[in-house]
Amino acid sequence: MASGETSRNEFEAVSELRPMISAYCRRRGSRDPEGIAAEVIAIAWGRRDELDLKDCRPWLIATARNLLLDEYRARRRSIPTDPGAMADLDKRREPDFEVESLDPELRLALDSLSPSDREAVLLVAWEELSPAEAARSMGIRPATFRVRLHRARSRLKQTLEELSATPAEATDSPLEDTI
């Protein structure tokens, strides 16, 4: 089998991750999640000789995040507004997930986290990346990621307890295992 054929066959597994990338983009409010997913796959194809094709999910997520940031910047530039309104625009967060599918208390608790803490929680809970993969996708050391994730989970748990009439210890769903 020619090396080009092997590369193409190996890359098919990467292209099968396109729905995961598209879902990641959709949950973060992309106006064109399919387009960004296609662009991520195209970039991966161009860099296939540099990538570990068997373990590239963190790289794909990081690339999608960078393309999403480009989309957000372009969207922000296209909004005609006066300078006074720009301060309000800068305070707004881009959507990070499909809000309507979340419990309102969980949505409020996630919104209370910093963007990097929310990203850490969602990469592990929603994207199902391992802590090591999530750390690579965020461009930080695994130990740093684990500390960030632990602290984010603690803040999330505390906020949920404050929002709920029933303390988390009294519920049947252990937060630490699910988020």
PyMOL commands that set and color helices and strands:
alter all, ss='L'
color gray80, all
select helices_A, chain A and resi 3-15+18-27+33-46+57-77+83-91+99-101+104-112+115-125+131-138+142-163+168-170+175-178
alter helices_A, ss='H'
color red, helices_A
deselect
rebuild
show_as cartoon
